[in-house]
Amino acid sequence: MIFIGDYFALGLVITLCLFFFDTKISFRYMSSASKLFILCLITTALTAVIDLVTARLLELENIALWKNMLANTFYFIFGIITTSCIALYLFTKILEHTYERKCMRNAIIGLTAIFVIYSTIVLLNLKTGWLFYFENGIYRRGPLNALGYIATLAQAVLVCICYFRNRKNASQPMRRALLLALPLIPVCIIFHRINPDIMLNAFIMAVADTVLFLTFQGQRQGVHSLTKLNDRHSFFFELDHWITQKEPFQVFLINIKNFSAINQKYGHVLGDEYLYQFAFALDRLFSGCLSFHMNGTVFALIMRYTYQSTSEEQSGILLDFLENGIECNTHQIKPDYILTHYISTGKETSATELYETIEYAGTKAYGLKHTYTRCTEEITEEFARRRYLKERLATIDRAHGYEVWLQPIQCLADSSFCSMEALIRLYEPDGTMISPAEFIPLAEQTGYVNSVTWFVLEEVCRMLKTYPELANTSVSVNVPMAQLLEKGFTPRFTSIVDQAGIDHRRICIEFTERAMLDNFDQTKSIMEQLAANGFRFYLDDFGTGYSNFNCLLQLPFQIIKLDRCLVKYTNHGQPDYTMVHRLTNILHDMDLTVIAEGAETMEEVLILKEQGVDRVQGFALARPMSEDRLVAFYKDNPVE
């Protein structure tokens, strides 16, 4: 027999292994598909080795029959094991984007049945000679010698059935892999029938492994395609290991800032080359550490923590490395960066939470224009608080501690509290109030502010409908400009008010000048549509920045709220209401109602009245109050 195919098979497997294990990633952090692919390589190599050993035994004289029988039996068994591993790998890739697990169970049952039946016949062959036997020391094929090909064809049929049942979810590379791998089986059978002395089984298996590698594993999970460092997926596996093992460790997170400037100056090709050179140098900066390319221009290092002095020295080395930059194609490139350093405390619970903490510290450093920051205990606690508030923001209703408070606003003409501003409040389970200054900015950053708006509007409508004491009042609701501009805002806003049976004129929409000017044309169109339906508009914080009176003339505002800083304006240490007086006159000329915010004493209220403002909002007259206190307040201060 000619066994050159086995040598080629071993060569292919060794080559694939060299490409596959080209990074520091540990076996335990590989994906299940990658581990299964390694098993395919191992069984293919063992099949080739056993075939070569079997051939050598056949060439030797005076070899005991039982040795030849045992060697050939192992060869038949490992052949079906290898094809089963390859088939199982294909099942895994076909179903990786399918959440129906029944098909995988059926596939495993089918493979197991084929393996058990075939293995049983192989073992029975020791007495029956159905597959092979020896006559006068010469190897003879039995009547069922081709059963191995039949078993492999049966496995291929199972793979095809699985693919066609799940082809809608199977990837395009999967289809390409099947078109390349499955025809190898009939080619092998035909070739072997024509040339029975040439053994190609292991070679065909190795070729199938090569097809799978090129299709799926060439850019496998765990390795970044550009820099060949371990990727984000590997980082979280590694970090979870350190946390689980309670081993002291430290993490350095490097965020290269404004990388677009490098691409614009040198071109994208050199930009990619820079990232590769940066990753190459970073990976060799410290011994005994793991390097990761998280995404884009974010890199990370994980290493053991020993002593504080050693850690500070490592930080210094890393900062020098970043400051010196990287020479790339004769250019010395020194980009802006943020280096965030985290040292384990032993209290970590998950890699995801830890990484989010590090990212949060880096974001704070960027805002402060720092290039290096340590994740201190204070930052960790601050982020834990932020995470807690995000969880609270996920469900905004009264059952989860949210309430709407209202602050009455006095109409100076008749001293009645004719309008109110709606304000959101949030309570801890023990009844402690969480400051709006703490959770509202977070709601705006995370997008939960939209849910806040709808909750406030629904609560306002409910209260206006429930209490006759509020019959002659109107309420302003703060609406983020981004939400106002969303498709479907107008019909939903209108529907909520209509379902409660509230007159549209009693609901006012309040937002700030800065947000309004960013999308002027779209803002104008939506405001005019809402104004046509009877809703009114407040412009909040007027006078704090650029005030475009031309925009005010074009937009359907009815009420302008002067920012509290104007009320507190001082000239040479003394209160100065000149600006309030001038702005009020101008706004009155534009037929606009003026509200002054922030009046904390009755003296300020009287002075503001003298300046001509129409309404005053402040603690001197009424603080924000809960629903029950609000009703009592209006019973004592009825609006006619």
Order of alpha helices (4+ residues) and beta strands (2+ residues): alpha-alpha-alpha-alpha-beta-beta-alpha-alpha-alpha-alpha-beta-alpha-beta-alpha-alpha-beta-beta-alpha-beta-beta-beta-alpha-beta-alpha-beta-beta-beta-alpha-alpha-beta-alpha-alpha-beta-alpha-alpha-beta-alpha-beta-alpha-beta-beta-alpha-beta-alpha-beta-alpha
